Amino acid sequence: MKKISALLLGLMLLGAPAVQAQKVKAKAKATSTVTPASQGARWSTEKANAWYKGRQWMSGANFIPSTAINQLEMWQADSFDPKTIDKELGWAEGVGFNTMRVFLHSLAWKQDPAGFKKRMNDYLALADKHHIQTMFVFFDDCWNKTYQAGPQPAPKPGIHNSGWVQDPGDPASRDSATFMQLKPYVTDVLTSFAHDRRILLWDLYNEPGNRDKGIASLPLLRNVFAWAQAANPDQPLSAGLWNWDSGFKELNAFQATHSDVVTYHCYDDVPAHERVISLLSTHNRPLLCTEYMARPRNSRFVNIMPLLKKYNVAAINWGLVAGKTNTKYQWDVPIADGGEPNEWFHEVFRPDGTAYRQDEANFIKKMNSK
């Protein structure tokens, strides 16, 4: 998250009149070099709000088992770990979490489409066993831009997300020639699970424009929305807003005006986060915060969870169990010897299932039991 002034400017732009949104959409259409074959309709505000009204307040975490360094290690056949997934989702259930956000990866599907979908189904069965619904993420502009199939690298000591990988990576995410290779992946997964009640929503693109890609991510963003709408799943579609700089105006406008429900990321304290909620609520659609909680930034369970519950905003923090992702370390504060940080950045549980802070675990459980 950036300075509050930039945040306010960016969000006010999102609240501009509909004519401005139409101008942005028209310009975005001209930017794309791939013309989608067909496109469904965005949910009406009435449908979106009725969908949300029928559900209990959502809280949970971004989930990857502690034994996986990235999405490929989670989903490839040789390293898929249902025993750990079952165990760790049980810990989540124990504090009352009912929602997980889980990243997929196109390369894992490409290697073995049928096996990949079976593993998705196996994961969903375990999550459902623990009364947890799931939002799946397709594409991602964060962290390492290259990757390969097979065994994944070991974590680098003390470095946050040293092995996390983008999807489809760079330059693939900028190259329209690769887009049609991705369409079968998105279409296959969406049509296979379009009516699966265990899936809450489809998060189509995590932090588009990250890693200095900026507006270059807009064509892929446009296309994944078109592919997903054409599949017409029962679940809503979204792509979360996350950066309020002026260079993200077109991306933000597209995300906000094409998502069935509005999702966003905010790692700031209460005053800044409350401004985000206030301004995004002008879209009159359900709000889901799909990333928050960075303790040294004063985004904590004890102050942010009550804020989100007050406004009936879903609360999905980053990180459940400390493990190979190393996200207990801060983004840009590596600890070379891999020692314990003064305060964990993310995560709720240690690998043995004990809480990093028992008072936090008690608070989360209390918030989820009200």
GUPAVEX-115666 format. One record per residue: residue in one letter; x, y, z of N, C-alpha, C, O in turn. Coordinates in steps of 0.2 Angstrom, whole numbers, plus 5000, padded with zeros to 4 digits. Layout:
<rs>
aXYZXYZXYZXYZ...
</rs>
This chain:
<rs>
m500449945000500050005000500450065000501050065003k500250114997500650174996500350235001499950215005k500650295000500450345004499650365004499350344999i499450385009498650395010498450445004497850435001s498850495003498650544997498550504991498050514987a498950464989498950424983498350374983498050364978l498250344989497650304990497050334988496650314985l496950394992496350434991496250454984495650444981l496750474980496650494973496450434969496050444965g496850384970496650324966495950304967495550284962l495750304973495050274975494550324973493950304970m494650384973494150434970494050434963493550444960l494650414960494550394952494050344951493750334946l494050294956493650234955492950254956492450224953g492850304960492150324961491850374956491350404957a492250384950492050434945491450414942491250354943p491050454938490450444935490550384930491050364928a489950354929489950294924490250304917490550264914v490150374915490450384908491250384908491450354903q491550394914492250394914492450314914492950294911a492050274917492250204917492150174910492550134908q491650204907491550174900492150194895492350154891k492350254897492950284893493550234894493950214889v493650214900494250174902494150104899494650074896k493550084899493450014896493550014889493849964886a493350064886493450074878494150074877494350044872k494550114881495250124880495650054881496050034877a495350014886495649954888495549904882495949864880k494949904879494749864874495249874868495449824864a495449934867495849954861496549924863496949914858t496749924869497449904871497549834870498149814868s497049794871497149714870497249694863496949724858t497749654862497849624855497449564853497549534848v497149534858496749474857495949494858495749524863t495549474854494849484854494549424856494549374853p494249424862493849374865493349344860492949394857a493249284860492649254855491949274858491549284854s491949264865491249284868491349304875491849294878q490849334877490949364884490249364887489749384884g490249344894489549344897489449404901489849454899a488949414905488849474908489049474915489049424919r489249534917489349544924488749544928488249554926w488849514934488249504939487949574940488349624941s487349584941486949644943487149654951487349604954t487149714953487249734960486749694964486849674970e486149684962485649644966485849574966485749544972k486049544961486249474962486849464966486849424970a487349514966487949504970487749514977488049484981n487349564979487149574986486749524989486849504994a486349494984485949434987486349374988486249334993w486849364984487349304985487649314992487749274996y487949374993488349394999487849395005488049365011k487249415005486749415010486649345013486549345019g486649305009486449235011487049195014486949135015r487549225016488149195018488349225025488249285026q488649175029488949205036489549245034489849245029w489749285039490349325039490949285037491049225040m491349295032491849255030492549285033492649345033s492849235036493549255038494049185037493749135037g494649205036495149145035495749175033495949225035a496149135029496849155027496949135020496649095017n497549165017497849135011498149075013498649075017f498049015010498248955012498748915007498548915001i499348895009499748845006500048805011500248835016p500048735010500348695016501048715017501448735013s501248705024501948725026502448695022503048715022t502248635019502748595016502948615009503348585005a502548665006502648684999502948754999502748805003i503448774995503748834994503348884989503348944990n502948844985502548884980501948844977501848794980q501648874972501048844970501148774966500748734967l501748774963501948714959502048654964501848604963e502448674970502548614975501848594978501848544980m501448644979500748624981500348574977500048524979w500348594970499948554966500248504961499848464959q500848494960501148444956501048374960501048374966a500948324956500848264959501348234964501148204969d501948244962502448214967502548244973502748214978s502248304974502348344980501648364983501648394989f501148344980500448364983500448324990500548264990d500248364995500248335002499648335006499548385010p499148295004498448295007498548285015498048315018k499048255017499048245025499148305028498848325033t499648345026499748415029499148455028499048495032i498948455022498348505020497748485025497448535028d497648425026497048405031497248425038496848455041k497848415040498048435047498048515048497748535053e498248555043498248625044497648655043497448705046l497148625039496548655038496148635045495648675047g496348585048496048575055496148625060495748645064w496748645060496948705064496548765062496348805067a496448775056496048835054495348835056495048875059e495048775056494448765058494348775066493848795068g494948755069494948765076494848835079494648845085v495048885075494948955077494348985073494249045074g493948945070493348965067493448995060492949025058f493948985057494049005050493548965046493548905046n493249005041492848965036492948975029492648955025t493549015027493649025020494449025019494849055024m494648995014495348995012495449025005494949015001r495949065004496149084997496749044995497249044998v496649014989497148964987497348974980496948984975f498048984978498348994972498448934968498648884970l498148934962498348874957498948894953499248944954h499048854948499648874943499548834937499348774936s499548874931499448844924499948784922499748744919l500548794925501048744923500848674926500948624923a500548674932500348614935499748584931499748514931w499348624929498748594925499048574918498848514916k499548604915499748584908500148524908500048484904q500448504914500748444915500348384915500448324912d499748394918499248334919498548364920498348364926p498148384915497548424917497048374921496748404926a497048314920496548274923496748264931496348264935g497448254931497748244938497648304942497548304948f497848364939497748424942497048434945496948454951k496548424941495848434943495648384949495248404953k495948324948495848274954496148304960495848294966r496748334960497048354966496648414969496548424975m496348454964495948514966495348484970495148504975n495048434967494448404970494648364977494248374982d495248334978495448314984495548364989495348354995y495848424987495948474992495248504994495148515000l494748514989494148534991493748484996493348515000a493848424995493548375000493848385007493448385012l494448395007494748405014494548475017494348475023a494448525013494248595015493548585017493348615023d493148555014492348545015492348505022491848515026k492748455023492748415029492848465035492548445040h493248515034493348565039492848625039493048675042h492348615035491848675035492148735032492048795034i492648725027492948785024492748795017492848745013q492648855015492448865007493148895005493548925008t493248894998493848914995493748954989493248954985m494149014989494249054983494849034980495449034983f494849014973495448994969495649054965495249094963v496349064965496649114961497049084955497349034955f496849114949497149094943497849124942498349084942f497949184940498549214938498849254943498449274948d499449274943499849304948500449344945500849314942d500549404947501149444945501649454950502049494950c501549414956502049424961502649384961502549324960w503149404964503849374965504149344959504149384954n504449284959504849264954504549254947504049224946k504849284942504549284935504649224931504349204926t505149174933505249114929505249054934505249064940y505049004931504948934935505048874930505048884924q505048824933505048754929504748704933504648704939a504448654929504148594932504648554936505248564935g504348514940504848464944504948494951504648534953p505548464954505648484961505748564961506148584957q505548594966505648664967506148684972506448634976p506448744971507048754975506948764983506348764985a507448754987507348754994507248834996507548874992p506948845001506948915003507648945005508048915007k507649015003508249045005508149075012507649105013p508649065016508549085023508349155024508649195021g507849165028507649235030507349275025507249335026i507149245019506949285014506149275012506049215011h505749325013505049315012504949295005505149325000n504549235004504249214998504849204993504749224987s505449174995505949164990505849124984506149124979g505349074985505249034979504549034976504349004972w504149084978503449094975503549114968504049154966v503149094963503149104956502549144953502049134956q502749184948502149214945501849164940502049104939d501249184938500849144933500549194928500049224931p500649194922501149144918501849174918502249134915g502049224922502749244922502849304917502349324914d503449314917503649374912504249354908504749324910p504149354901503749404898503049374896502649404892a502949314898502349284895501649324897501249324892s501649354902501049394904500949454900500349484899r501449474896501449534892501349514885501149554880d501349454883501449424876500749394874500549344876s500349434870499749404868499749344864499249304864a500349324861500349254858500249204863500149144861t500449214869500349154874499649154877499549104880f499249204876498649204879498149144877497849114881m498149124871497749074869497949004871497548954871q498649004874498848944877498548934884498548884887l498348994887498148994894497348984894497048964899k497049004888496249004888496048924890495548924894p496348874887496048804888496148794896495648754898y496648814899496748804906496148834910495848804914v496048894909495548934913494848904911494448894916t494748894905494048864903493948794906493448784908d494448754906494348684908494248684916493748654918v494648724919494548724927493848754928493448724933l493648804925493048844927492448794925491948794929t492448764919491848724917491848664922491248634923s492448634924492448574928492148584935491848544938f492248654937492048664944491448724944491348754950a491148734939490748794938490148784943489848834945h489948724945489348714950489548684956489148664960d490148694958490448664964490248714970490548764971r489848684975489648734980490248744985490148794989r490748704985491348714989491748774988492148794992i491648794982492048854979491648914980491048924978l491948964984491649024985491649074979491149104977l492249084976492249134971492949114967493349074969w492949144961493549144957493949204957493649254954d494549204959494949264959495449264953495949224953l495249304948495549284942496249304941496649274937y496549354945497149384943497449414950497149474952n497949394953498249424959498649474957499149474954e498549534960498949594959499249604952499849614951p498749614947498949634941499349694940499249744944g499949694937500349754936500949754941501349804941n500949704946501549704950502149684947502149674941r502749694951503449684948503549724942503849704937d503349794942503449844937503149824930503349854925k502649784930502249764924501749824922501649834916g501449854927500949904926500449884921500149834921i500349934916499749924912499849874907499449854903a500549844906500649784902500249724904500149684900s499949724910499549664912498849674910498449624911l498649734908497949744906497649694901497049664902p497949684895497749634890497549564893497049534892l498049534897497849474900497249474905496849434905l497249524909496749534913496049544910495549504912r496049574904495449584900495249514898494649494898n495649474895495549414892495349364897494849324896v495649354903495449304908494749324911494349274912f494549384911493849404913493349374907492849344909a493549384901493149364895493049284895492449264895w493649254896493549184896493149154902492749114901a493249184908492849164914492149184913491649134915q491949234911491249254910490949204905490349194905a491249184899491049144894490849074898490449044895a491249054903491148994906490548994910490248944912n490349054912489749064916489649024922489148984923p490149024927490048984933489549014938489349064937d489348964942488848994948489249044952488849084955q489849034953490249074958490449144955490449144949p490449194959490649264956491349264954491749224956l491549314950492249324948492449394950492049434951s493149394952493449454954494149454953494449404951a494449514953495149524953495349584958495049644957g495649574963495749624969496149684967496749684964l495949744969496249804969496849804974496749784980w497349834973497949834978498449894977498749904982n498449924972498949984971498550044969498150044964w498650104973498250164971498650214968498450274967d499250194965499650244961499250264955498850224952s499450324952499150344946499250304940498850294936g499750264940499950224935499450164934499450124929f499150154940498650094940497950114939497450074940k497850174937497150194936496750154931496150134933e496950134925496650094921496550024923495949994923l497049994926496949924929496449934935495949884935n496449974939495949984945495249994942494749964945a495150034937494550044934494249984931493649974932f494649944928494449884924494249834930493649804929q494649824935494449774940493849794944493449754945a493749854946493249884949492549874946492049864948t492549884939491949884935491849824931491349814928h492249774932492049704929492049654935491749594933s492249664941492149614946491449604948491149654949d491149544949490549534952490449554959489949594961v490949544963491049574970491749604970492149584966v491849654974492449694974492949664980492749654986t493449644977494049614982494549664982494749704977y494949664987495549714988496049684993495849644997h496649714993497149704998497349765001497349824999c497449765008497649825012498049795018497749765022y498649815018499049805024499249865028499749865032d498749905028498849965032498449965039498149915040d498550015043498250015049497450035049497250045043v497150045054496450055054496250125050495750115046p496550175052496250235048496350235040495850245037a496850205038496950195031496450145028496150155023h496450095032496050035029495250055029494850035025e495050095034494350115034494250165028493650165026r494750205026494650245020494450205014494050215010v494850155014494850105008494050075008493750075003i493850055013493150025014492650075012492250065008s492750135015492250185013492250205006491650215003l492750205003492750224996492550174991492250184986l492750104993492650054988491850034989491550004985s491550054995490850034996490450074991489850064991t490650134988490250164983490050124977489650144974h490350074976490150024971489549984972489249954968n489349984979488749954981488749884979488249854977r489349854980489349774979489749754986490049784989p489649684987490049654993490749674992491049674987l491049684998491749694999492049635002491849615007l492649604999493049555002493749575003494049584997c494049585008494749595009495149535009495049485013t495449515003495749455002496549455004496849405003e496749505006497449505010497449565015497349625013y497649545021497849595026498249565031498449505031m498449595036498849575042499549565041499849515039a499949625043500649625043500849665049500749725050r500949625054501049645061501449715062501249755065p502049715059502449775060502249835057502449895058r501749825052501449885049500749905053500349945051n500649875059500049885063499449865059498849895060s499449815055498849785052498849715056499249665054r498449715061498449655065497749625066497249655064f497649565068497049535070496649575074496049585073v496949605080496549635085496249705083495749725086n496549735078496249795076495949795069495449835068i496149755065495849745058495249705058494749715054m495249645061494649605061494049635063493549625060p494049675069493449705071493149755066492549765065l493649795063493449845058493149805052492549835050l493349755050493049715044492449685046491949695042k492349665052491749635054491149685055490549685053k491349745057490949805058490649825051490049835051y490949825046490749845039490549775035490349785029n490549725038490349655035490749645029490449625023v491349655029491849645024492249575026492449575032a492249535021492649475022493349485024493649535022a493649445029494249455032494749395030494749345034i495149405025495649345023496349375024496549405020n496649355029497349375030497849335026497649285024w498449365026498949325022499349275027499549295032g499249215026499649165029499349125035499049155039l499349055035499049015040499648985044499648995050v500048945041500548905045501248925042501348925036a501748945047502448955045502748895042502648845044g503048905036503348855033503848875027504248925028k503848845022504348855017504348915013504748945010t503748945013503649015010504049075014504149125011n504149055020504549105024504149175024504549225025t503549175024503149245025503149265032502749315033k503449235037503449265043503949325043504049365048y504449325038504849375037504549435033504149415029q504749495034504549555031504749555023505249515022w504349585019504449585012505149605011505549575007d505449665013506049685011506549695017507049735017v506449645022506949645028507149575029506949545034p507649555025507849485025508249475032508649525034i508349415034508749395040509249345037509049285037a509849365036510249325032510349255035510449205032d510449245042510549185045509849145046509949085049g509349175044508649135045508449135052508049085053g508649175056508449175063507749205064507449225059e507449205070506849225071506749305070507149335073p506249325067506149395067505949425074505649385077n506049485075505749515081505049505082504749485088e504649515077503949495076503749465070504049495064w503449415070503249385063502849435059502349475062f502949435053502549475048501849445047501349485048h501849385045501249345043501249285048501649275052e500649245046500549175049500249175056500349225060v499849125057499549115063499849055067499849065073f500049005064500248945068500948925066501248945061r501248895071501948865070501848795066501248775066p502348765064502248705060502048645065501748595062d502148655071501848605075501148615078500848575081g500848665075500148675076499948725082499448745083t500548745086500448795091500348865088500648875083a499948905091499948975089500549015090500849005095y500649055085501249105086501149145092501549155096r500449175093500249205099499649175101499149185097q499549145107498949115109498449165110497849155109d498649225112498149285113497749295106497149315106e498149295101497849315094497349255092496849265090a497649195093497149135092496549135095495949125093n496549155102495949165106495549215103494949215103f495849275101495449335098495149315092494549325091i495449275087495149255081494549215082494049225079k494649165087494149115088493549155091492949135090k493649205095493149245098492749285093492149285093m493149315088492849355083492349305079491849325076n492649245078492249205073491649165077491249135073s491549175083491049135087490449185088489949165091k490549255087490049305088489449295083488949325084
</rs>
